[in-house]
Amino acid sequence: MNARIKYTDEPIEARVIADFLPPPDQLIFREETVKVTLTLSKKSVDFFKSEAAKNHSQYQRMLRALIDHYVASYDVPPSPSSKRLPPKR
């Protein structure tokens, strides 16, 4: 680590790169949320609180991500050939 750095007088090849980063307002991913009241078992809440503490996160955020992931895996848009009939009254 005590070795000296030896600099040379070589030309620097620099070029300008176009700005490719999005503006800060596009970096904020806010989805519309709805508050709900949900009763969970103590065991489930304790588990998520424990895991959140290990990962330096919030347990409610973990629960929300879990539910969002579940919905994303099962929320398949209907195909154009399948038409849903209105419910019978």
Buried (B, 14 or more C-beta within 10 A) or exposed (E): EEEEEEEEEEEEEEEEEEEEEEEEEEEEEEEEEEEEEEEEEEEEBEBBBEEBEEEEEEBEEBBEEEEEEEEEEEEEEEEEEEEEEEEEE
